[in-house]
């Protein structure tokens, strides 16, 4: 690059302070002014038990794959510390071979005295496997950040390798320098992103997105580019050589060419996403998320009597049905390709413990047998809770003085668990395919799993309402199920709508207790929770409950002519599936199945 190539340019460097000096100096050497605004810092303080365990067993590995310079530094420091602790110094040539993602990482490794055996031609994660030769049956260690993507491990496992991806350091947001923020506020010519985390944390800085909108955004590689675009940045430059030098070369080249093309704005538009939106057929061909009737589970409300088909006033198109009406309902669902239902029962009488809930001739037990006679292939899931059956309308037994440390009327947790297990077993005996505990009692999945296993139903799956919020969207359901609480609310056991970390804790506990499937309820206001649950627990099927209030809002707005019901309902259901749900419990199931067909 020629001297003065960046003359007069103000360029923000977001790389962590410990690794930004080379980039800052290179910008200055080309006549530019670097504004060091580190968006991240590296926390190597530990503990990192998996990494430490892997180091103790390092000679059992065939490869150590290092995907960043920070990982190289962490590996080198750990090896040096290990040698110092042993008092023997660093051993000779190791059994394992070191693989570096690119030149910058290789330089950091070699500077620490670690020999690099292989490096891909292009410095991206999904190219690493190709440079390693045959890896089937080999053990591979991949130390990295707590935010690292699992691309390398996925690629190597697909080729038969045994891969341990371990956290060797943490990537955390850096406290912004007020002076650098002030410089940013005065305007800049470019912002450089060297990792997805630099883009994410820069986006959170005050005024950053506004200033970035006026600047040239340059990314070190395609992964960083993708992350930046998802955050809303307009990326103009992506380095072909994924290094600091390559990043500056790409930026200089862009500005040089930009000057030539400035008289013709259209000449700059190379990527045109609208090309793939030309016509319904092309849009369908490249559609990423597709709805099918097989994605739906339809809720049914079953009541005593004969010939009962009572429409619920707050839920147009949804009915309370008697047992004899279920055959017609099952036939309609089969004709629409909807594979599953969720049963809710309206008992004949209520009492303190909800006796009909676990009675052999209870309303749900009768409904299960009726549906199985009418449609053996229909998957029948049953809601397991006390609220519809108890006099109080609450999800468990209540404290009436037996627990002095608890308020009067408090929903008792441990005393409720045996009843939930008894209900689940009664549903299993009647022929249910899935039991779905919804009361949000601590330990409910473990209690039900133990009850089912003890009764010989080890193969019956549990769909847990793992993440159920104390939501205002449940109002119409309580009309449908006659299950509103007689006093108070359910905030002592259902989750606070403001919490997301707690959702992951609840899901993890249910997984440990034996849940086979997880659920998030409601869906529409909790798409972020659906996404987080999917990402943290990819191994389990995930349901989302598109609840009564969400359904009724759409119905009401459509009846007033304010929205197109078909378009909005399908958009909502697509959004729920796109967020990560494998299947959706929805009152729109029958309508949506018709529209899709």
C-alpha positions in Angstrom: 0.0 0.0 0.0 1.3 3.4 -0.9 2.3 5.9 1.8 -0.5 8.3 2.5 -3.2 5.9 1.3 -5.3 6.7 4.4 -4.3 10.4 4.6 -6.9 12.4 6.6 -9.1 9.3 7.4 -10.5 8.8 10.9 -10.8 5.1 11.5 -12.2 3.4 14.6 -10.4 0.2 15.8 -12.7 -2.0 17.8 -10.2 -4.8 18.5 -9.4 -5.4 22.2 -6.7 -3.1 23.6 -4.1 -6.0 24.1 -4.2 -6.8 20.3 -4.9 -3.4 18.7 -1.4 -1.9 18.6 -0.4 -3.4 15.3 -3.5 -2.2 13.5 -3.3 1.3 15.1 0.4 1.6 14.0 -0.4 0.4 10.5 -3.2 3.0 10.1 -0.8 5.7 11.3 1.9 4.6 8.9 -0.6 5.1 6.0 -1.4 8.6 7.1 -4.7 7.8 8.9 -5.8 8.6 12.4 -6.8 5.5 14.4 -9.4 5.9 17.2 -8.9 3.0 19.6 -12.3 2.1 20.9 -12.0 -1.5 22.1 -15.4 -3.1 22.1 -14.2 -6.2 23.9 -11.7 -7.4 26.4 -10.4 -10.9 27.0 -10.9 -12.4 30.5 -8.4 -15.2 31.1 -8.8 -15.3 34.8 -10.7 -18.6 34.8 -11.5 -21.0 36.2 -11.8 -23.1 33.0 -12.1 -26.6 34.3 -12.7 -28.3 31.0 -9.7 -26.6 29.5 -7.5 -27.4 32.5 -8.6 -31.1 32.4 -7.8 -31.2 28.6 -4.3 -29.8 29.2 -3.6 -32.5 31.8 -4.5 -35.1 29.2 -3.0 -33.2 26.2 -0.9 -36.1 24.9 -4.1 -38.1 24.3 -5.0 -35.7 21.5 -4.0 -36.0 17.9 -4.7 -32.3 17.0 -5.1 -29.0 18.8 -7.1 -26.6 16.6 -6.6 -22.9 17.4 -9.2 -20.6 15.8 -8.0 -17.2 17.0 -4.9 -15.3 18.2 -6.6 -15.0 21.6 -6.9 -18.8 21.8 -3.2 -19.0 20.8 -2.3 -16.7 23.7 -4.5 -18.7 26.1 -3.0 -22.0 25.0 0.6 -20.7 25.2 0.0 -19.2 28.7 -1.6 -22.4 29.9 1.3 -24.5 28.6 3.8 -22.2 30.2 2.0 -22.3 33.5 1.8 -26.1 33.3 5.6 -26.3 32.7 6.3 -23.9 35.5 4.2 -25.9 37.9 5.9 -29.1 37.0 9.3 -27.6 37.4 10.5 -29.5 34.3 10.1 -26.8 31.7 8.3 -27.3 28.5 8.6 -30.8 27.0 10.1 -31.5 23.6 8.0 -31.9 20.4 4.5 -32.9 21.5 2.5 -35.9 20.2 -0.3 -33.6 19.0 -0.2 -31.4 15.9 -1.3 -27.8 16.1 -3.6 -26.4 13.4 -4.0 -22.6 13.1 -7.0 -20.9 11.4 -4.9 -18.2 9.7 -1.7 -16.2 9.5 -2.4 -14.0 12.6 -3.1 -17.0 14.7 -0.1 -18.9 13.3 2.1 -15.9 14.1 0.9 -15.8 17.7 1.5 -19.5 18.1 4.9 -19.4 16.6 5.9 -16.4 18.8 5.0 -18.6 21.8 7.2 -21.4 20.5 4.3 -23.6 19.3 5.0 -25.2 15.9 2.1 -24.9 13.4 1.6 -28.1 11.4 -1.3 -27.0 9.2 -3.3 -24.0 8.2 -6.2 -23.7 5.7 -5.7 -21.6 2.5 -8.6 -19.4 3.6 -8.9 -18.3 7.2 -12.4 -19.4 8.0 -13.6 -22.1 10.4 -15.3 -24.3 7.9 -12.1 -24.7 5.9 -10.0 -26.1 8.7 -11.0 -29.8 8.4 -9.9 -29.8 4.7 -6.2 -29.1 5.7 -6.0 -31.7 8.4 -6.0 -34.9 6.3 -7.9 -38.0 7.6 -9.4 -37.2 11.0 -11.7 -40.2 11.4 -11.1 -41.8 14.9 -8.7 -38.9 15.9 -9.1 -36.8 19.1 -9.2 -33.1 18.5 -9.1 -30.3 21.1 -10.5 -26.9 20.2 -9.8 -24.3 22.9 -11.6 -21.0 22.3 -13.9 -18.2 23.6 -17.1 -18.8 25.5 -18.8 -17.1 22.5 -17.1 -19.3 19.9 -19.3 -20.8 17.2 -19.4 -24.6 17.0 -18.5 -24.7 13.3 -15.1 -26.5 13.6 -16.4 -29.2 16.0 -19.5 -29.8 13.8 -17.3 -30.2 10.6 -14.8 -32.5 12.3 -17.4 -34.7 14.0 -19.1 -35.1 10.6 -15.8 -36.6 9.4 -15.6 -39.0 12.3 -13.4 -37.2 14.7 -13.9 -37.0 18.5 -13.9 -33.3 19.3 -13.6 -31.5 22.7 -14.6 -27.8 22.3 -13.6 -26.1 25.6 -13.7 -22.6 26.9 -10.1 -21.2 27.4 -11.1 -17.5 27.9 -14.1 -15.3 28.0 -14.9 -12.5 25.7 -16.6 -9.6 27.6 -17.7 -6.1 26.8 -15.0 -3.5 27.4 -15.8 -0.3 29.3 -15.9 2.5 26.7 -13.2 5.2 26.9 -15.1 8.6 27.2 -12.4 10.3 25.1 -12.8 7.7 22.3 -16.6 8.0 22.5 -16.2 11.8 22.1 -14.0 11.2 19.0 -16.6 8.9 17.6 -19.3 11.5 18.1 -17.3 14.0 16.0 -17.6 11.7 13.0 -15.5 9.0 11.5 -14.7 7.6 8.1 -14.6 3.9 8.9 -15.2 1.4 11.6 -13.2 -1.9 11.6 -14.7 -5.1 13.0 -12.3 -8.0 13.6 -14.7 -10.5 15.2 -18.5 -10.9 15.7 -18.1 -9.9 19.3 -16.5 -6.5 18.4 -19.5 -5.8 16.2 -22.0 -6.8 18.8 -20.5 -4.8 21.6 -19.8 -1.7 19.4 -23.5 -1.7 18.4 -24.4 -1.3 22.1 -22.3 1.8 22.6 -24.2 5.1 22.8 -24.4 6.8 19.4 -22.5 4.0 17.7 -25.2 3.0 15.2 -25.8 6.6 14.2 -22.1 7.3 13.5 -21.6 3.9 11.8 -24.5 4.7 9.4 -22.3 7.5 8.0 -19.1 5.5 7.9 -17.6 2.7 5.9 -18.0 -0.6 7.7 -15.1 -3.0 7.1 -15.0 -6.6 8.4 -12.0 -9.0 8.7 -13.9 -11.9 7.2 -17.3 -13.4 6.2 -18.3 -14.6 9.7 -17.8 -11.1 11.1 -19.6 -9.6 8.1 -22.6 -11.9 8.7 -22.8 -10.9 12.4 -22.5 -7.2 11.5 -25.3 -7.4 8.9 -27.6 -9.1 11.4 -27.0 -6.2 13.8 -28.1 -3.7 11.1 -24.7 -2.5 9.9 -24.3 -1.8 6.2 -21.0 -3.6 5.4 -19.1 -2.2 2.5 -15.8 -4.0 2.9 -14.9 -7.6 3.7 -11.3 -8.6 3.6 -10.4 -11.5 1.2 -7.2 -12.1 3.2 -8.6 -12.5 6.8 -5.8 -10.6 8.5 -5.2 -7.0 9.7 -3.1 -6.3 6.7 -5.8 -7.8 4.4 -8.4 -5.7 6.2 -6.5 -2.4 5.6 -5.7 -3.4 1.9 -9.4 -4.0 1.3 -10.4 -0.7 2.9 -7.8 1.2 0.9 -8.9 -0.5 -2.3 -12.6 0.2 -1.6 -11.9 3.9 -1.1 -9.7 4.1 -4.2 -12.4 2.4 -6.4 -15.1 4.4 -4.7 -13.6 7.6 -5.8 -13.7 6.4 -9.4 -17.3 5.3 -9.2 -18.7 8.2 -7.2 -20.3 9.8 -10.3 -22.4 6.6 -10.8 -24.2 5.6 -7.6 -25.6 2.4 -9.2 -22.1 1.2 -10.1 -21.5 0.5 -6.3 -24.5 -1.9 -6.0 -23.1 -5.4 -6.5 -25.3 -7.3 -4.1 -29.0 -7.0 -4.8 -31.1 -9.1 -2.5 -34.2 -8.1 -4.4 -33.2 -10.3 -7.3 -34.4 -13.3 -5.3 -37.8 -11.7 -4.7 -38.9 -11.5 -8.3 -42.1 -13.5 -8.4 -44.0 -15.9 -6.1 -42.2 -19.0 -7.5 -38.7 -17.6 -6.9 -39.6 -16.5 -3.4 -41.1 -19.9 -2.6 -37.9 -21.6 -3.9 -35.6 -19.8 -1.5 -38.0 -19.6 1.5 -36.1 -20.4 4.7 -39.0 -21.3 7.0 -42.0 -23.3 5.9 -45.2 -24.1 7.8 -47.0 -27.4 7.5 -50.1 -28.8 9.2 -47.7 -31.3 10.7 -46.3 -28.4 12.8 -49.5 -28.0 14.7 -51.0 -29.4 17.9 -54.6 -28.4 18.4 -56.1 -27.7 21.9 -59.4 -29.3 22.7 -61.7 -28.5 25.6 -63.8 -31.4 26.7 -66.9 -31.3 28.9 -69.6 -33.6 30.3 -72.9 -34.1 28.5 -74.1 -35.1 25.0 -74.3 -33.1 21.8 -72.4 -30.2 23.5 -70.7 -27.9 21.0 -70.5 -24.6 22.9 -68.6 -21.8 21.2 -66.4 -19.8 23.6 -67.4 -16.2 23.4 -63.9 -14.8 23.8 -62.4 -17.3 21.3 -64.5 -17.4 18.1 -64.2 -20.7 16.3 -63.1 -22.6 19.5 -65.6 -24.9 21.3 -66.2 -26.8 24.5 -67.1 -30.3 23.3 -68.8 -33.3 24.8 -67.2 -36.8 24.3 -69.6 -37.7 21.5 -68.5 -34.6 19.5 -64.9 -35.7 19.6 -65.3 -38.2 16.7 -66.3 -35.5 14.3 -63.4 -33.3 15.5 -60.9 -36.1 15.1 -62.1 -36.7 11.6 -61.7 -33.1 10.7 -58.2 -32.9 12.1 -57.2 -36.0 10.2 -58.5 -34.6 7.0 -56.4 -31.4 7.5 -53.2 -33.3 8.3 -53.0 -32.1 11.9 -51.3 -34.9 13.8 -51.8 -34.0 17.5 -54.2 -32.6 20.1 -53.8 -31.2 23.6 -56.7 -32.1 26.0 -58.1 -29.9 28.7 -61.0 -31.1 30.8 -64.0 -29.4 32.4 -65.0 -31.5 35.4 -68.5 -32.1 36.6 -67.6 -31.0 40.1 -64.6 -29.4 41.8 -63.0 -30.1 45.2 -59.9 -29.2 47.2 -57.7 -31.8 45.6 -59.4 -31.9 42.1 -60.5 -35.6 42.5 -61.9 -35.9 39.0 -58.4 -35.0 37.7 -57.2 -38.6 38.4 -60.5 -40.5 38.4 -60.8 -43.5 36.0 -64.0 -42.0 34.6 -62.8 -38.4 34.7 -63.6 -36.2 31.7 -60.1 -36.3 30.2 -59.7 -40.0 30.7 -63.0 -40.6 28.9 -61.9 -38.2 26.1 -58.6 -40.0 25.6 -60.4 -43.3 25.2 -63.0 -41.7 22.8 -60.3 -40.1 20.6 -58.3 -43.3 20.5 -61.4 -45.2 19.3 -62.2 -42.6 16.7 -58.7 -41.9 15.5 -56.0 -44.3 16.7 -53.2 -42.5 14.8 -54.0 -39.2 16.4 -51.3 -38.2 19.0 -53.1 -37.3 22.2 -51.3 -35.1 24.7 -52.9 -34.2 28.1 -52.5 -31.2 30.3 -51.5 -32.2 33.8 -52.4 -29.5 36.4 -54.9 -28.9 39.2 -56.3 -25.5 38.2 -59.3 -26.7 36.2 -60.3 -29.2 38.8 -59.7 -27.5 42.2 -62.2 -25.3 44.0 -59.5 -22.6 44.3 -58.6 -22.6 40.6 -54.9 -22.7 41.6 -52.3 -25.1 40.2 -51.7 -27.0 43.5 -52.8 -27.6 47.0 -53.1 -24.6 49.3 -51.7 -23.7 52.6 -54.4 -23.5 55.3 -52.3 -23.1 58.4 -50.2 -26.2 58.1 -47.1 -24.2 57.1 -46.8 -21.2 59.6 -43.9 -19.8 57.6 -46.0 -19.5 54.4 -49.0 -17.1 53.7 -52.5 -18.4 53.9 -53.6 -19.7 50.5 -50.0 -20.2 49.3 -49.7 -22.8 46.6 -47.8 -25.7 48.2 -45.1 -27.3 46.0 -44.0 -30.6 47.4 -47.5 -31.7 48.6 -48.8 -31.1 45.1 -46.3 -33.4 43.4 -47.8 -36.8 44.3 -51.2 -35.6 42.9 -49.6 -34.6 39.6 -47.9 -37.9 39.3 -51.2 -39.7 40.0 -53.0 -37.6 37.3 -50.2 -38.4 34.8 -50.5 -42.2 35.5 -54.3 -42.1 35.1 -53.9 -40.4 31.7 -51.3 -43.1 30.7 -53.7 -45.8 31.8 -56.4 -44.3 29.6 -54.1 -44.3 26.6 -52.5 -40.9 26.4 -49.5 -40.6 24.1 -47.9 -37.6 25.9 -48.4 -36.0 29.3 -47.7 -32.3 29.7 -47.4 -30.9 33.2 -48.2 -27.2 33.2 -48.3 -26.1 36.8 -44.7 -24.9 37.1 -44.1 -26.8 40.4 -40.5 -27.3 41.3 -39.6 -31.0 40.7 -42.9 -31.8 38.8 -41.1 -33.5 35.9 -39.1 -35.8 38.3 -42.2 -36.7 40.3 -44.2 -37.5 37.2 -41.3 -39.5 35.6 -41.0 -41.6 38.7 -44.7 -42.2 38.9 -44.9 -43.2 35.2 -41.9 -45.5 35.4 -43.2 -47.1 38.6 -46.5 -47.9 36.8 -44.7 -49.4 33.8 -44.9 -46.4 31.5 -41.2 -45.9 31.0 -41.8 -45.2 27.3 -44.4 -42.4 27.7 -42.9 -39.0 26.9 -43.2 -35.9 29.0 -43.8 -32.5 27.3 -43.0 -30.1 30.1 -44.4 -26.5 30.2 -40.8 -25.7 31.2 -40.9 -22.0 30.6 -44.4 -20.7 31.5 -44.8 -17.0 32.3 -47.3 -15.3 34.5 -48.9 -13.7 31.5 -51.8 -11.5 30.8 -52.4 -13.4 27.5 -54.2 -16.2 29.2 -57.5 -14.5 29.8 -59.7 -16.2 27.2 -58.3 -19.6 28.1 -59.7 -19.2 31.6 -63.2 -18.7 30.0 -62.7 -21.8 27.9 -61.4 -24.1 30.8 -63.4 -22.5 33.6 -60.0 -22.3 35.4 -59.6 -18.8 36.7 -58.2 -18.6 40.2 -60.8 -17.8 42.9 -58.4 -15.3 44.5 -54.9 -13.9 43.8 -52.8 -14.8 40.8 -50.2 -17.3 39.8 -47.1 -15.2 40.2 -45.7 -17.4 43.0 -45.1 -20.3 40.6 -45.3 -19.0 37.0 -42.3 -16.9 35.8 -41.8 -13.1 35.8 -42.2 -11.9 32.2 -39.1 -9.8 32.6 -36.8 -12.8 33.1 -34.8 -14.7 30.4 -31.9 -16.3 32.3 -34.4 -17.9 34.6 -36.1 -19.5 31.6 -32.9 -21.3 30.7 -32.5 -22.5 34.3 -36.1 -23.8 34.3 -35.5 -25.7 31.0 -32.2 -27.1 32.2 -33.8 -28.4 35.4 -36.6 -30.1 33.5 -34.1 -31.7 31.2 -32.2 -33.0 34.1 -35.4 -34.4 35.7 -36.3 -36.4 32.6 -38.3 -34.1 30.3 -38.4 -35.4 26.7 -39.7 -32.1 25.2 -39.7 -28.5 26.3 -42.2 -25.7 25.9 -42.3 -22.0 26.0 -45.6 -20.3 26.8 -46.8 -17.8 25.6 -45.1 -17.5 22.2 -45.7 -14.1 20.6 -44.2 -11.8 23.3 -41.5 -14.4 24.0 -39.9 -15.2 20.6 -36.5 -14.3 22.1 -37.0 -17.0 24.8 -37.9 -19.5 22.1 -34.7 -18.7 20.3 -32.6 -18.8 23.4 -34.1 -22.1 24.5 -33.6 -23.6 21.1 -29.9 -22.5 21.0 -29.2 -23.8 24.5 -31.0 -27.1 24.3 -30.8 -28.1 20.6 -31.0 -31.8 21.4 -34.7 -31.7 22.6 -37.9 -31.0 20.6 -39.2 -27.5 21.5 -42.9 -26.6 21.5 -44.3 -23.1 21.7 -47.9 -22.3 22.9 -49.6 -19.7 20.7 -52.0 -18.9 23.6 -55.6 -17.8 23.7 -55.0 -14.1 24.1 -52.7 -14.1 21.0 -55.4 -15.9 19.1 -58.3 -13.7 20.3 -56.5 -10.5 19.5 -56.1 -11.6 15.9 -59.7 -12.7 15.7 -61.0 -9.4 17.1 -58.9 -7.2 14.9 -60.0 -9.3 11.8 -63.7 -9.1 12.7 -63.3 -5.3 12.9 -61.7 -5.2 9.5 -58.4 -3.9 10.8 -56.2 -6.8 9.6 -56.2 -9.6 7.2 -56.6 -12.6 9.5 -55.0 -15.2 7.2 -52.0 -13.1 6.5 -51.4 -12.1 10.1 -52.0 -15.5 11.6 -49.7 -17.2 9.2 -47.1 -14.5 9.8 -47.2 -15.0 13.5 -47.0 -18.8 13.2 -44.1 -18.5 10.8 -42.3 -16.2 13.2 -42.8 -18.7 16.0 -41.3 -21.5 13.9 -38.5 -19.2 12.6 -37.6 -18.4 16.2 -36.9 -22.1 16.8 -40.1 -24.0 17.7 -40.4 -27.5 16.3 -44.1 -27.5 16.7 -46.8 -25.0 17.8 -49.8 -25.5 20.0 -52.3 -23.1 18.4 -56.0 -22.5 18.2 -55.4 -21.3 14.6 -54.3 -24.9 13.7 -57.4 -25.8 11.6 -57.6 -22.4 9.8 -53.9 -22.4 9.2 -53.9 -25.9 7.8 -56.7 -24.9 5.3 -54.8 -21.8 4.3 -51.5 -23.6 3.8 -53.3 -26.3 1.7 
